[in-house]
């Protein structure tokens, strides 16, 4: 879960004038990073070999 502090810090990195879409995209990216880190900590990862195998199937 995101914290207000993280969101505000991320938004503060935007220029003084920006589109709302830019802020939304930044927040979504931040959330996805948090989800990925949580999954990694929970052991929900695949090896490089598993990733390569899956990638080969997707690129057919």
PDB file of N, CA, C and O in Angstrom, chain B, residues numbered from 101:
ATOM      1  N   UNK B 101       0.841  -1.169   0.000  1.00  0.00           N
ATOM      2  CA  UNK B 101       0.000   0.000   0.000  1.00  0.00           C
ATOM      3  C   UNK B 101       0.896   1.246   0.000  1.00  0.00           C
ATOM      4  O   UNK B 101       1.924   1.298   0.676  1.00  0.00           O
ATOM      5  N   UNK B 102       0.484   2.212  -0.756  1.00  0.00           N
ATOM      6  CA  UNK B 102       1.231   3.468  -0.841  1.00  0.00           C
ATOM      7  C   UNK B 102       0.977   4.333   0.391  1.00  0.00           C
ATOM      8  O   UNK B 102      -0.069   4.242   1.034  1.00  0.00           O
ATOM      9  N   UNK B 103       1.939   5.154   0.693  1.00  0.00           N
ATOM     10  CA  UNK B 103       1.728   6.135   1.748  1.00  0.00           C
ATOM     11  C   UNK B 103       1.535   7.505   1.115  1.00  0.00           C
ATOM     12  O   UNK B 103       1.985   7.759  -0.002  1.00  0.00           O
ATOM     13  N   UNK B 104       0.870   8.367   1.835  1.00  0.00           N
ATOM     14  CA  UNK B 104       0.650   9.725   1.344  1.00  0.00           C
ATOM     15  C   UNK B 104       1.985  10.419   1.102  1.00  0.00           C
ATOM     16  O   UNK B 104       2.138  11.173   0.141  1.00  0.00           O
ATOM     17  N   UNK B 105       2.943  10.160   1.974  1.00  0.00           N
ATOM     18  CA  UNK B 105       4.261  10.782   1.843  1.00  0.00           C
ATOM     19  C   UNK B 105       4.920  10.377   0.524  1.00  0.00           C
ATOM     20  O   UNK B 105       5.477  11.225  -0.173  1.00  0.00           O
ATOM     21  N   UNK B 106       4.862   9.088   0.176  1.00  0.00           N
ATOM     22  CA  UNK B 106       5.466   8.609  -1.073  1.00  0.00           C
ATOM     23  C   UNK B 106       4.801   9.256  -2.288  1.00  0.00           C
ATOM     24  O   UNK B 106       5.474   9.668  -3.233  1.00  0.00           O
ATOM     25  N   UNK B 107       3.485   9.337  -2.246  1.00  0.00           N
ATOM     26  CA  UNK B 107       2.751   9.932  -3.363  1.00  0.00           C
ATOM     27  C   UNK B 107       3.105  11.414  -3.502  1.00  0.00           C
ATOM     28  O   UNK B 107       3.355  11.897  -4.606  1.00  0.00           O
ATOM     29  N   UNK B 108       3.124  12.114  -2.398  1.00  0.00           N
ATOM     30  CA  UNK B 108       3.450  13.539  -2.450  1.00  0.00           C
ATOM     31  C   UNK B 108       4.878  13.779  -2.924  1.00  0.00           C
ATOM     32  O   UNK B 108       5.132  14.706  -3.693  1.00  0.00           O
ATOM     33  N   UNK B 109       5.811  12.944  -2.467  1.00  0.00           N
ATOM     34  CA  UNK B 109       7.197  13.080  -2.922  1.00  0.00           C
ATOM     35  C   UNK B 109       7.291  12.861  -4.426  1.00  0.00           C
ATOM     36  O   UNK B 109       8.023  13.567  -5.119  1.00  0.00           O
ATOM     37  N   UNK B 110       6.550  11.885  -4.924  1.00  0.00           N
ATOM     38  CA  UNK B 110       6.564  11.590  -6.348  1.00  0.00           C
ATOM     39  C   UNK B 110       5.958  12.741  -7.150  1.00  0.00           C
ATOM     40  O   UNK B 110       6.494  13.132  -8.187  1.00  0.00           O
ATOM     41  N   UNK B 111       4.854  13.273  -6.671  1.00  0.00           N
ATOM     42  CA  UNK B 111       4.201  14.381  -7.364  1.00  0.00           C
ATOM     43  C   UNK B 111       5.074  15.635  -7.316  1.00  0.00           C
ATOM     44  O   UNK B 111       5.082  16.421  -8.263  1.00  0.00           O
ATOM     45  N   UNK B 112       5.795  15.821  -6.235  1.00  0.00           N
ATOM     46  CA  UNK B 112       6.667  16.993  -6.111  1.00  0.00           C
ATOM     47  C   UNK B 112       7.812  16.966  -7.127  1.00  0.00           C
ATOM     48  O   UNK B 112       8.443  17.993  -7.379  1.00  0.00           O
ATOM     49  N   UNK B 113       8.076  15.808  -7.702  1.00  0.00           N
ATOM     50  CA  UNK B 113       9.119  15.713  -8.730  1.00  0.00           C
ATOM     51  C   UNK B 113       8.638  16.175 -10.104  1.00  0.00           C
ATOM     52  O   UNK B 113       9.441  16.384 -11.013  1.00  0.00           O
ATOM     53  N   UNK B 114       7.325  16.332 -10.246  1.00  0.00           N
ATOM     54  CA  UNK B 114       6.765  16.816 -11.510  1.00  0.00           C
ATOM     55  C   UNK B 114       7.072  18.305 -11.674  1.00  0.00           C
ATOM     56  O   UNK B 114       7.294  19.008 -10.688  1.00  0.00           O
ATOM     57  N   UNK B 115       7.085  18.781 -12.912  1.00  0.00           N
ATOM     58  CA  UNK B 115       7.290  20.218 -13.128  1.00  0.00           C
ATOM     59  C   UNK B 115       6.123  21.017 -12.522  1.00  0.00           C
ATOM     60  O   UNK B 115       5.100  20.437 -12.162  1.00  0.00           O
ATOM     61  N   UNK B 116       6.271  22.320 -12.412  1.00  0.00           N
ATOM     62  CA  UNK B 116       5.232  23.138 -11.784  1.00  0.00           C
ATOM     63  C   UNK B 116       3.910  23.111 -12.554  1.00  0.00           C
ATOM     64  O   UNK B 116       2.845  23.301 -11.966  1.00  0.00           O
ATOM     65  N   UNK B 117       3.974  22.875 -13.862  1.00  0.00           N
ATOM     66  CA  UNK B 117       2.756  22.721 -14.671  1.00  0.00           C
ATOM     67  C   UNK B 117       2.804  21.347 -15.326  1.00  0.00           C
ATOM     68  O   UNK B 117       3.791  20.984 -15.967  1.00  0.00           O
ATOM     69  N   UNK B 118       1.714  20.582 -15.155  1.00  0.00           N
ATOM     70  CA  UNK B 118       1.664  19.231 -15.719  1.00  0.00           C
ATOM     71  C   UNK B 118       0.217  18.821 -15.949  1.00  0.00           C
ATOM     72  O   UNK B 118      -0.711  19.397 -15.381  1.00  0.00           O
ATOM     73  N   UNK B 119       0.054  17.827 -16.782  1.00  0.00           N
ATOM     74  CA  UNK B 119      -1.265  17.263 -17.041  1.00  0.00           C
ATOM     75  C   UNK B 119      -1.632  16.313 -15.898  1.00  0.00           C
ATOM     76  O   UNK B 119      -0.757  15.675 -15.312  1.00  0.00           O
ATOM     77  N   UNK B 120      -2.909  16.224 -15.589  1.00  0.00           N
ATOM     78  CA  UNK B 120      -3.369  15.307 -14.544  1.00  0.00           C
ATOM     79  C   UNK B 120      -2.946  13.878 -14.871  1.00  0.00           C
ATOM     80  O   UNK B 120      -2.633  13.099 -13.972  1.00  0.00           O
ATOM     81  N   UNK B 121      -2.937  13.538 -16.150  1.00  0.00           N
ATOM     82  CA  UNK B 121      -2.542  12.201 -16.582  1.00  0.00           C
ATOM     83  C   UNK B 121      -1.109  11.874 -16.150  1.00  0.00           C
ATOM     84  O   UNK B 121      -0.815  10.728 -15.810  1.00  0.00           O
ATOM     85  N   UNK B 122      -0.224  12.862 -16.160  1.00  0.00           N
ATOM     86  CA  UNK B 122       1.160  12.640 -15.729  1.00  0.00           C
ATOM     87  C   UNK B 122       1.217  12.230 -14.263  1.00  0.00           C
ATOM     88  O   UNK B 122       1.957  11.316 -13.898  1.00  0.00           O
ATOM     89  N   UNK B 123       0.439  12.902 -13.429  1.00  0.00           N
ATOM     90  CA  UNK B 123       0.413  12.569 -12.001  1.00  0.00           C
ATOM     91  C   UNK B 123      -0.188  11.186 -11.779  1.00  0.00           C
ATOM     92  O   UNK B 123       0.304  10.409 -10.960  1.00  0.00           O
ATOM     93  N   UNK B 124      -1.251  10.886 -12.511  1.00  0.00           N
ATOM     94  CA  UNK B 124      -1.901   9.585 -12.371  1.00  0.00           C
ATOM     95  C   UNK B 124      -0.951   8.472 -12.789  1.00  0.00           C
ATOM     96  O   UNK B 124      -0.835   7.459 -12.100  1.00  0.00           O
ATOM     97  N   UNK B 125      -0.271   8.658 -13.915  1.00  0.00           N
ATOM     98  CA  UNK B 125       0.684   7.645 -14.387  1.00  0.00           C
ATOM     99  C   UNK B 125       1.804   7.432 -13.380  1.00  0.00           C
ATOM    100  O   UNK B 125       2.244   6.301 -13.170  1.00  0.00           O
ATOM    101  N   UNK B 126       2.264   8.500 -12.761  1.00  0.00           N
ATOM    102  CA  UNK B 126       3.336   8.406 -11.765  1.00  0.00           C
ATOM    103  C   UNK B 126       2.866   7.607 -10.549  1.00  0.00           C
ATOM    104  O   UNK B 126       3.609   6.781 -10.020  1.00  0.00           O
ATOM    105  N   UNK B 127       1.634   7.855 -10.109  1.00  0.00           N
ATOM    106  CA  UNK B 127       1.091   7.136  -8.951  1.00  0.00           C
ATOM    107  C   UNK B 127       0.888   5.662  -9.285  1.00  0.00           C
ATOM    108  O   UNK B 127       1.182   4.793  -8.464  1.00  0.00           O
ATOM    109  N   UNK B 128       0.388   5.378 -10.480  1.00  0.00           N
ATOM    110  CA  UNK B 128       0.197   3.984 -10.890  1.00  0.00           C
ATOM    111  C   UNK B 128       1.535   3.256 -10.952  1.00  0.00           C
ATOM    112  O   UNK B 128       1.640   2.115 -10.502  1.00  0.00           O
ATOM    113  N   UNK B 129       2.555   3.901 -11.504  1.00  0.00           N
ATOM    114  CA  UNK B 129       3.884   3.288 -11.563  1.00  0.00           C
ATOM    115  C   UNK B 129       4.411   3.011 -10.161  1.00  0.00           C
ATOM    116  O   UNK B 129       4.947   1.933  -9.902  1.00  0.00           O
ATOM    117  N   UNK B 130       4.265   3.958  -9.268  1.00  0.00           N
ATOM    118  CA  UNK B 130       4.714   3.788  -7.892  1.00  0.00           C
ATOM    119  C   UNK B 130       4.012   2.591  -7.237  1.00  0.00           C
ATOM    120  O   UNK B 130       4.645   1.802  -6.535  1.00  0.00           O
ATOM    121  N   UNK B 131       2.707   2.463  -7.472  1.00  0.00           N
ATOM    122  CA  UNK B 131       1.950   1.337  -6.923  1.00  0.00           C
ATOM    123  C   UNK B 131       2.442   0.009  -7.501  1.00  0.00           C
ATOM    124  O   UNK B 131       2.588  -0.970  -6.770  1.00  0.00           O
ATOM    125  N   UNK B 132       2.699  -0.025  -8.812  1.00  0.00           N
ATOM    126  CA  UNK B 132       3.178  -1.249  -9.441  1.00  0.00           C
ATOM    127  C   UNK B 132       4.544  -1.653  -8.902  1.00  0.00           C
ATOM    128  O   UNK B 132       4.822  -2.842  -8.742  1.00  0.00           O
ATOM    129  N   UNK B 133       5.386  -0.684  -8.624  1.00  0.00           N
ATOM    130  CA  UNK B 133       6.694  -0.974  -8.030  1.00  0.00           C
ATOM    131  C   UNK B 133       6.499  -1.589  -6.650  1.00  0.00           C
ATOM    132  O   UNK B 133       7.162  -2.568  -6.307  1.00  0.00           O
ATOM    133  N   UNK B 134       5.601  -1.025  -5.865  1.00  0.00           N
ATOM    134  CA  UNK B 134       5.327  -1.569  -4.531  1.00  0.00           C
ATOM    135  C   UNK B 134       4.809  -3.006  -4.615  1.00  0.00           C
ATOM    136  O   UNK B 134       5.221  -3.868  -3.838  1.00  0.00           O
ATOM    137  N   UNK B 135       3.912  -3.253  -5.554  1.00  0.00           N
ATOM    138  CA  UNK B 135       3.363  -4.599  -5.720  1.00  0.00           C
ATOM    139  C   UNK B 135       4.471  -5.573  -6.109  1.00  0.00           C
ATOM    140  O   UNK B 135       4.551  -6.672  -5.561  1.00  0.00           O
ATOM    141  N   UNK B 136       5.321  -5.177  -7.045  1.00  0.00           N
ATOM    142  CA  UNK B 136       6.422  -6.040  -7.475  1.00  0.00           C
ATOM    143  C   UNK B 136       7.388  -6.346  -6.346  1.00  0.00           C
ATOM    144  O   UNK B 136       7.839  -7.483  -6.208  1.00  0.00           O
ATOM    145  N   UNK B 137       7.710  -5.356  -5.543  1.00  0.00           N
ATOM    146  CA  UNK B 137       8.613  -5.578  -4.408  1.00  0.00           C
ATOM    147  C   UNK B 137       7.983  -6.519  -3.387  1.00  0.00           C
ATOM    148  O   UNK B 137       8.662  -7.387  -2.839  1.00  0.00           O
ATOM    149  N   UNK B 138       6.688  -6.348  -3.131  1.00  0.00           N
ATOM    150  CA  UNK B 138       5.990  -7.221  -2.181  1.00  0.00           C
ATOM    151  C   UNK B 138       5.961  -8.655  -2.691  1.00  0.00           C
ATOM    152  O   UNK B 138       6.163  -9.594  -1.921  1.00  0.00           O
ATOM    153  N   UNK B 139       5.709  -8.830  -3.996  1.00  0.00           N
ATOM    154  CA  UNK B 139       5.693 -10.173  -4.568  1.00  0.00           C
ATOM    155  C   UNK B 139       7.082 -10.803  -4.493  1.00  0.00           C
ATOM    156  O   UNK B 139       7.211 -11.996  -4.216  1.00  0.00           O
ATOM    157  N   UNK B 140       8.102 -10.016  -4.734  1.00  0.00           N
ATOM    158  CA  UNK B 140       9.468 -10.515  -4.653  1.00  0.00           C
ATOM    159  C   UNK B 140       9.800 -10.961  -3.230  1.00  0.00           C
ATOM    160  O   UNK B 140      10.378 -12.029  -3.028  1.00  0.00           O
ATOM    161  N   UNK B 141       9.432 -10.141  -2.249  1.00  0.00           N
ATOM    162  CA  UNK B 141       9.687 -10.486  -0.855  1.00  0.00           C
ATOM    163  C   UNK B 141       8.920 -11.742  -0.436  1.00  0.00           C
ATOM    164  O   UNK B 141       9.372 -12.488   0.433  1.00  0.00           O
ATOM    165  N   UNK B 142       7.755 -11.972  -1.058  1.00  0.00           N
ATOM    166  CA  UNK B 142       6.939 -13.149  -0.744  1.00  0.00           C
ATOM    167  C   UNK B 142       7.411 -14.382  -1.513  1.00  0.00           C
ATOM    168  O   UNK B 142       6.825 -15.457  -1.380  1.00  0.00           O
ATOM    169  N   UNK B 143       8.465 -14.235  -2.315  1.00  0.00           N
ATOM    170  CA  UNK B 143       8.995 -15.371  -3.064  1.00  0.00           C
ATOM    171  C   UNK B 143       8.264 -15.659  -4.356  1.00  0.00           C
ATOM    172  O   UNK B 143       8.481 -16.706  -4.966  1.00  0.00           O
ATOM    173  N   UNK B 144       7.409 -14.762  -4.783  1.00  0.00           N
ATOM    174  CA  UNK B 144       6.653 -14.951  -6.026  1.00  0.00           C
ATOM    175  C   UNK B 144       7.497 -14.447  -7.192  1.00  0.00           C
ATOM    176  O   UNK B 144       7.204 -13.413  -7.792  1.00  0.00           O
ATOM    177  N   UNK B 145       8.539 -15.192  -7.496  1.00  0.00           N
ATOM    178  CA  UNK B 145       9.464 -14.831  -8.566  1.00  0.00           C
ATOM    179  C   UNK B 145       9.692 -16.034  -9.468  1.00  0.00           C
ATOM    180  O   UNK B 145       9.381 -17.166  -9.098  1.00  0.00           O
ATOM    181  N   UNK B 146      10.237 -15.783 -10.652  1.00  0.00           N
ATOM    182  CA  UNK B 146      10.611 -16.863 -11.558  1.00  0.00           C
ATOM    183  C   UNK B 146      12.099 -16.731 -11.866  1.00  0.00           C
ATOM    184  O   UNK B 146      12.668 -15.641 -11.812  1.00  0.00           O
ATOM    185  N   UNK B 147      12.703 -17.849 -12.183  1.00  0.00           N
ATOM    186  CA  UNK B 147      14.124 -17.824 -12.519  1.00  0.00           C
ATOM    187  C   UNK B 147      14.315 -17.229 -13.913  1.00  0.00           C
ATOM    188  O   UNK B 147      13.354 -17.070 -14.666  1.00  0.00           O
ATOM    189  N   UNK B 148      15.540 -16.909 -14.240  1.00  0.00           N
ATOM    190  CA  UNK B 148      15.851 -16.371 -15.558  1.00  0.00           C
ATOM    191  C   UNK B 148      15.498 -17.405 -16.632  1.00  0.00           C
ATOM    192  O   UNK B 148      14.988 -17.048 -17.695  1.00  0.00           O
ATOM    193  N   UNK B 149      15.765 -18.667 -16.360  1.00  0.00           N
ATOM    194  CA  UNK B 149      15.452 -19.721 -17.325  1.00  0.00           C
ATOM    195  C   UNK B 149      13.945 -19.828 -17.552  1.00  0.00           C
ATOM    196  O   UNK B 149      13.499 -19.995 -18.687  1.00  0.00           O
ATOM    197  N   UNK B 150      13.157 -19.734 -16.474  1.00  0.00           N
ATOM    198  CA  UNK B 150      11.700 -19.775 -16.621  1.00  0.00           C
ATOM    199  C   UNK B 150      11.210 -18.581 -17.433  1.00  0.00           C
ATOM    200  O   UNK B 150      10.317 -18.714 -18.271  1.00  0.00           O
ATOM    201  N   UNK B 151      11.791 -17.432 -17.184  1.00  0.00           N
ATOM    202  CA  UNK B 151      11.400 -16.228 -17.926  1.00  0.00           C
ATOM    203  C   UNK B 151      11.739 -16.369 -19.406  1.00  0.00           C
ATOM    204  O   UNK B 151      10.938 -15.998 -20.264  1.00  0.00           O
ATOM    205  N   UNK B 152      12.925 -16.905 -19.710  1.00  0.00           N
ATOM    206  CA  UNK B 152      13.324 -17.087 -21.104  1.00  0.00           C
ATOM    207  C   UNK B 152      12.396 -18.066 -21.814  1.00  0.00           C
ATOM    208  O   UNK B 152      12.025 -17.847 -22.968  1.00  0.00           O
ATOM    209  N   UNK B 153      12.021 -19.145 -21.128  1.00  0.00           N
ATOM    210  CA  UNK B 153      11.114 -20.135 -21.709  1.00  0.00           C
ATOM    211  C   UNK B 153       9.762 -19.500 -22.011  1.00  0.00           C
ATOM    212  O   UNK B 153       9.212 -19.690 -23.095  1.00  0.00           O
ATOM    213  N   UNK B 154       9.232 -18.752 -21.060  1.00  0.00           N
ATOM    214  CA  UNK B 154       7.946 -18.082 -21.270  1.00  0.00           C
ATOM    215  C   UNK B 154       8.032 -17.080 -22.403  1.00  0.00           C
ATOM    216  O   UNK B 154       7.118 -16.992 -23.224  1.00  0.00           O
ATOM    217  N   UNK B 155       9.104 -16.331 -22.459  1.00  0.00           N
ATOM    218  CA  UNK B 155       9.291 -15.328 -23.504  1.00  0.00           C
ATOM    219  C   UNK B 155       9.330 -15.964 -24.886  1.00  0.00           C
ATOM    220  O   UNK B 155       8.752 -15.433 -25.835  1.00  0.00           O
ATOM    221  N   UNK B 156      10.009 -17.101 -25.000  1.00  0.00           N
ATOM    222  CA  UNK B 156      10.067 -17.801 -26.290  1.00  0.00           C
ATOM    223  C   UNK B 156       8.679 -18.196 -26.751  1.00  0.00           C
ATOM    224  O   UNK B 156       8.362 -18.085 -27.935  1.00  0.00           O
ATOM    225  N   UNK B 157       7.832 -18.664 -25.811  1.00  0.00           N
ATOM    226  CA  UNK B 157       6.458 -19.069 -26.152  1.00  0.00           C
ATOM    227  C   UNK B 157       5.656 -17.847 -26.596  1.00  0.00           C
ATOM    228  O   UNK B 157       4.883 -17.939 -27.549  1.00  0.00           O
ATOM    229  N   UNK B 158       5.823 -16.708 -25.928  1.00  0.00           N
ATOM    230  CA  UNK B 158       5.042 -15.517 -26.244  1.00  0.00           C
ATOM    231  C   UNK B 158       5.446 -14.935 -27.589  1.00  0.00           C
ATOM    232  O   UNK B 158       4.616 -14.344 -28.279  1.00  0.00           O
ATOM    233  N   UNK B 159       6.718 -15.094 -27.975  1.00  0.00           N
ATOM    234  CA  UNK B 159       7.199 -14.468 -29.196  1.00  0.00           C
ATOM    235  C   UNK B 159       6.972 -15.325 -30.450  1.00  0.00           C
ATOM    236  O   UNK B 159       7.351 -14.918 -31.548  1.00  0.00           O
ATOM    237  N   UNK B 160       6.371 -16.479 -30.301  1.00  0.00           N
ATOM    238  CA  UNK B 160       6.094 -17.337 -31.470  1.00  0.00           C
ATOM    239  C   UNK B 160       5.042 -16.739 -32.348  1.00  0.00           C
ATOM    240  O   UNK B 160       4.686 -17.324 -33.372  1.00  0.00           O
TER     241      UNK B 160
END
